[in-house]
């Protein structure tokens, strides 16, 4: 393996440094990488929640508004009532973090590198994927969320921050493997 690829995960069977067998990468079973993905997803979810909370305050909403939106499918319209409703806050936090962890595992499985540039590119794609399929389609399919009329436009930067934060998978992968190069 060449020096400029020292951050890439080792893939047997690759002959040329520029060659990448995506099918081989996608079919491998690497529990360490999946755990790194779960950890990266949890961190990216926390970063997303923090960023969305700041945006909520800027938009003259409660700091916990984003978390309460996550609780809507489970608790109904009462989840977004004004005030500190800890049940809604905890349910929303659990929803976002579990969902982020699952997306992190999938992200880690389908990215076969710890190099920053490719991970940033895939993170951007993952953020766009999250915005389109999660914020605009999946979450909007719940009648309570649809009735809340939350802005998909406001969710766009939140989804991008989440996707770009998935780069943390590389850090967790290196830590778990003991690779501190």
C-alpha positions as a printed Julia matrix, in Angstrom:
181×3 Matrix{Float64}:
   0.0    0.0    0.0
   1.38   3.43  -0.88
   2.12   6.11   1.72
  -0.65   8.41   0.48
  -3.15   5.65   1.24
  -2.08   5.06   4.84
  -5.45   6.31   6.08
  -7.43   3.89   3.91
  -8.65   0.61   5.29
  -6.76  -2.33   3.83
  -8.59  -4.05   1.0
  -7.17  -7.36  -0.17
  -7.13  -7.95  -3.88
  -6.51  -4.36  -4.99
  -3.6   -4.25  -7.39
  -3.46  -0.62  -8.47
  -3.38   2.2   -5.86
  -6.18   3.98  -7.78
  -8.32   0.84  -8.05
 -11.27   0.42  -5.74
 -13.63  -2.53  -5.74
 -16.86  -1.1   -4.31
 -18.64  -4.45  -4.25
 -15.84  -5.94  -2.19
 -15.98  -2.99   0.21
 -19.75  -3.22   0.56
 -19.78  -6.99   1.09
 -17.09  -7.09   3.78
 -18.02  -7.72   7.4
 -15.95  -5.49   9.67
 -17.4   -5.3   13.22
 -14.79  -2.72  14.27
 -15.85  -0.43  11.44
 -19.53  -0.89  12.34
 -18.87   0.0   15.98
 -16.91   3.05  14.8
 -19.93   3.94  12.65
 -22.27   3.65  15.62
 -20.01   5.89  17.7
 -19.58   8.36  14.82
 -23.36   8.39  14.31
 -23.96   9.14  17.99
 -21.47  12.02  17.88
 -22.92  13.33  14.6
 -26.4   13.11  16.14
 -25.25  15.13  19.15
 -23.65  17.75  16.89
 -26.86  17.88  14.82
 -28.97  18.36  17.95
 -26.69  21.13  19.24
 -26.73  22.91  15.88
 -30.52  22.57  15.54
 -30.96  23.9   19.08
 -28.95  27.01  18.2
 -31.03  27.47  15.03
 -34.21  27.06  17.1
 -33.17  29.9   19.4
 -32.23  32.08  16.41
 -35.7   31.4   14.96
 -37.32  32.52  18.25
 -38.32  28.97  19.21
 -37.54  27.06  22.37
 -34.04  25.62  22.61
 -35.58  22.13  22.83
 -37.97  22.62  19.87
 -36.01  20.3   17.56
 -35.98  17.56  20.2
 -39.71  17.97  20.74
 -40.27  17.58  16.99
 -38.56  14.2   17.22
 -41.05  13.16  19.9
 -44.12  14.08  17.82
 -44.65  10.62  16.24
 -44.57   9.0   19.67
 -46.3   11.52  21.94
 -48.55  13.39  19.54
 -49.15  17.12  19.34
 -48.63  17.63  23.07
 -44.88  17.0   22.53
 -44.34  20.49  21.13
 -46.25  22.38  23.82
 -44.31  25.3   25.26
 -42.31  24.6   28.4
 -39.95  22.01  29.78
 -41.69  18.76  29.01
 -38.87  16.38  29.88
 -40.7   13.35  28.55
 -40.85  14.9   25.06
 -37.23  16.09  25.29
 -35.94  12.62  26.27
 -38.06  10.8   23.7
 -36.91  13.21  20.96
 -33.29  12.84  22.01
 -33.55   9.04  22.0
 -35.25   9.07  18.6
 -32.59  11.26  16.96
 -29.66   9.47  18.58
 -30.9    5.96  17.74
 -31.65   7.03  14.17
 -28.23   8.73  13.91
 -26.51   5.62  15.26
 -28.22   3.42  12.65
 -27.31   5.86   9.86
 -23.74   5.96  11.22
 -23.41   2.18  10.99
 -24.69   2.24   7.41
 -22.38   5.16   6.53
 -19.35   3.38   7.99
 -20.18   0.15   6.2
 -20.4    1.81   2.79
 -17.32   4.03   3.16
 -14.1    2.13   2.91
 -11.65   4.8    3.9
 -10.51   6.95   6.76
  -9.17   9.64   4.42
 -10.63  13.07   5.1
 -11.49  14.2    1.57
 -13.5   11.13   0.5
 -15.28  11.07   3.87
 -16.18  14.76   3.55
 -17.59  14.08   0.09
 -19.61  11.12   1.33
 -20.64  13.13   4.4
 -22.04  15.81   2.12
 -23.91  13.17   0.13
 -25.1   11.58   3.4
 -26.38  14.96   4.6
 -28.29  15.47   1.35
 -29.66  11.93   1.6
 -30.75  12.62   5.18
 -32.45  15.86   4.21
 -34.32  14.37   1.24
 -35.3   10.97   2.56
 -35.45  11.48   6.32
 -36.54  15.09   6.84
 -38.68  15.51   3.71
 -40.17  12.05   3.21
 -39.91   9.74   6.21
 -40.58  12.15   9.08
 -43.23  14.03   7.1
 -45.16  10.76   6.72
 -46.26  11.0   10.36
 -49.53  12.99  10.54
 -48.47  14.75  13.76
 -45.25  16.0   12.15
 -47.05  17.05   8.99
 -49.56  19.0   11.08
 -46.72  20.79  12.9
 -45.64  22.41   9.59
 -41.96  22.35  10.46
 -39.76  23.89   7.78
 -37.9   21.48   5.54
 -35.75  24.44   4.49
 -34.6   24.91   8.08
 -33.79  21.2    8.24
 -31.39  21.48   5.27
 -28.39  22.95   7.14
 -29.13  20.63  10.08
 -28.93  17.59   7.77
 -25.7   18.87   6.19
 -24.1   19.37   9.6
 -25.13  15.82  10.49
 -23.7   14.39   7.27
 -20.42  16.28   7.51
 -20.07  15.25  11.16
 -20.03  11.64  10.02
 -16.35  12.2    9.21
 -15.84  11.35  12.9
 -16.18   7.68  11.89
 -12.5    7.84  10.83
 -11.45   9.0   14.3
 -13.39   6.25  16.05
 -12.13   3.64  13.58
  -8.52   4.63  14.25
  -9.05   4.65  18.01
 -10.71   1.23  18.01
  -8.01  -0.28  15.8
  -5.21   1.34  17.76
  -3.94   3.01  14.57
  -2.57   6.36  15.71
  -0.64   7.35  12.56
